Amino acid sequence: MPSNRSNSTNRSQHGPVTVKQQREQKRQQKLAKYQKQLAKRRRSKLVWWVVGSTAAVVIIGLIVASVVLTPLPPRQYEAGSEGATIEGVQTFENTAEHVAGAVQYEQSPPAGGPHNAVWLNCGIYDEPVPNENAVHSMEHSAVWVTYNPDEVAGEQLETLKSLLPSTYVVLSPYEGLDAPIVMSNWNQQLKVDSANDERIGAFFEEYWRSQNAPEPNAACTGAYDAPGKQ
């Protein structure tokens, strides 16, 4: 009975709910529901935007990494010599004999001379290689590229590597160089200060697999791998 009196009191104070009020209540309920759905869609769009942006950044990063980390293809050079004049190239007159033991060379690094009977396999080395074996590789018309590791590293070293042909070349660090980079083939030598020096490519064009070597185009593989070969 107390509840009946309470309901009677409410009705007497506020009166019966009219049709207009009922419609307004439904409209407010629909509006609240719509606003809730709209907020949900906005949150969903924001999540997908964040996910999409993150994915795009990851994809771009992967593309950039693949471009940066993928090694460049070897440079292409024509074998032989055309008699071009390259500023700074020194010429020598060295003999070619097979000898045992260490050799005292007139040039440092040597640009020819007596050498070991076993040639050094061409390629990239991250440790110094024996002079006597590398000279034999030059006898076979390879170019020996030496560099000072204290001055040529990181980007400079990668640039230097990008200039190398696929074969008939030896790259190695060398102690006591009087220039950052020294290019040598049989009886010719060029000293440069930077891997960006255009004369490096010109040296390859002129002297790589030169027919003026004592044994041009003899094998540059199948012999001795010095420590540090990559």
C-alpha positions, 0 to 999 in steps of 0.5 A: 500500500505505501507504494501505491500512495507513492505512485499516486503522489508522483502522478499528482506532482508530475502528472501523466506522461504525455505522448509528446514526452514519450516521443522526446524520450525515444528521440533522446534514446535514439540520439544517444545510441547514434552518438555511441555508434558514431564514437565507436566508428571514429575509434575504429577509423583511428585504430585502422589509420594508426595500423595503416600508417605503421604498416606503411612506415614498416614497408617503406623501411623494408624497401629502404633497407633492401636498397641500402643493404643489397650489394650493387652489381659488379662494375663492368669494364672492357678487358685490355688497354687503349693506351689512355693517359691517366694523371698520376699513374706511375710506371715501373720495369719489374721482372717476373720470376718465381721465387721462394720466401719473402721478397724485398720489393722496390715499390710498396705495395709492389707493382710487379717483380719476383713472386711466389709460384702460387697466385692469390685467389682474386676477391675481397680480403679484410686482412693484409695478404702476402705480397708474393702471392698478390704479385703473382695475381697481377702477373695474370693481369689482375688489379690489386687495390690496397687501402689504409684501413685507418682512413678508408672504412665505412661508407668510403670502403663500401664506395670502393667495393662498388667500383670493383669488377666481378673478377681479376681484382684483389682488394685488401688492407695494407699497412704503411701505405703513403696514400689512402688507396693505391691501385696497382697492376703489373708495372703501373700504380696510382695513388688516390685520396678518396674512393670518390676519385674518378681515376679509380674507374679510369684505372680499371678501364685501362689496366684491368686484364691488361694484355701487357701483363706477363701472363694475361688472363691466366687463372685468378682462382683455384690457388691460394685463399689468404686469411680474411677472404670474404 
